[in-house]
Amino acid sequence: MALWLLAFARNWALRGLAVVLLAAPHLIGAPEPDSFSGTVPPEIAALFAARAAGVGLAAWVLLGAFAGYFWRREEAHDTARVGA
């Protein structure tokens, strides 16, 4: 609701309400359980989190490398076309 108000509200009062709605969970806080438990041992959960972070990092590095390569290639192609 808050993001919709920020995007589409026309007056400042509704935008102020949107900011209050966005800040409310951070100011009030969420309830926390008495104890953290689950069906997966913490070691396996930590291993999954580490591997997921590693795969994500590799994906972003590859995406950046490919974007840079194709951007530079397109730029060279446009420069050659304009110079001809």
C-alpha positions as CSV (number, residue, x, y, z in Angstrom):
1,M,0.0,0.0,0.0
2,A,2.8,2.4,0.9
3,L,4.6,1.9,-2.4
4,W,1.4,2.4,-4.3
5,L,0.8,5.6,-2.4
6,L,4.4,6.8,-3.1
7,A,4.0,6.1,-6.8
8,F,0.4,7.4,-7.4
9,A,-0.5,9.8,-4.7
10,R,-0.9,13.4,-5.8
11,N,-0.8,15.3,-2.5
12,W,1.9,15.5,0.1
13,A,-0.4,14.2,3.0
14,L,-0.8,10.8,1.3
15,R,2.9,10.6,0.5
16,G,3.6,11.4,4.2
17,L,1.2,8.6,5.1
18,A,3.2,6.3,2.8
19,V,6.5,7.1,4.5
20,V,4.9,6.4,7.9
21,L,3.6,3.1,6.6
22,L,7.0,2.2,5.2
23,A,8.8,3.1,8.5
24,A,6.2,1.4,10.8
25,P,7.7,-2.2,10.7
26,H,11.2,-0.8,11.3
27,L,10.1,1.3,14.3
28,I,7.7,-1.2,15.9
29,G,9.6,-4.4,15.1
30,A,8.4,-7.8,14.2
31,P,7.7,-10.5,16.9
32,E,10.4,-13.0,17.4
33,P,10.0,-16.6,18.4
34,D,11.3,-17.9,21.8
35,S,13.6,-20.3,20.2
36,F,14.8,-20.9,16.6
37,S,14.3,-24.4,15.5
38,G,13.9,-26.2,12.2
39,T,14.1,-29.6,10.5
40,V,17.5,-28.8,9.0
41,P,20.7,-28.8,11.1
42,P,22.4,-25.4,11.3
43,E,25.5,-26.7,9.6
44,I,23.6,-27.8,6.5
45,A,21.7,-24.5,6.4
46,A,25.0,-22.5,6.7
47,L,26.5,-24.6,3.8
48,F,23.4,-23.9,1.7
49,A,23.6,-20.2,2.4
50,A,27.3,-20.1,1.6
51,R,26.9,-21.9,-1.7
52,A,23.9,-19.8,-2.7
53,A,25.9,-16.7,-2.1
54,G,28.8,-18.1,-4.1
55,V,26.6,-19.0,-7.0
56,G,24.9,-15.6,-6.9
57,L,28.3,-13.9,-6.9
58,A,29.4,-16.0,-9.9
59,A,26.2,-15.2,-11.8
60,W,26.6,-11.4,-11.2
61,V,30.3,-11.5,-12.2
62,L,29.4,-13.4,-15.4
63,L,26.5,-11.0,-16.1
64,G,28.7,-8.0,-15.7
65,A,31.5,-9.5,-17.9
66,F,29.1,-10.3,-20.7
67,A,27.3,-7.0,-20.4
68,G,30.7,-5.2,-20.6
69,Y,31.8,-7.3,-23.6
70,F,28.7,-6.8,-25.6
71,W,28.5,-3.1,-24.7
72,R,32.0,-2.5,-25.8
73,R,31.4,-4.6,-29.0
74,E,28.2,-2.6,-29.8
75,E,30.1,0.7,-29.1
76,A,32.9,-0.3,-31.6
77,H,30.3,-1.3,-34.1
78,D,28.5,2.0,-33.8
79,T,31.8,3.9,-34.0
80,A,32.8,2.1,-37.2
81,R,29.4,2.7,-38.8
82,V,29.5,6.5,-38.0
83,G,33.1,6.8,-39.3
84,A,32.3,5.0,-42.6
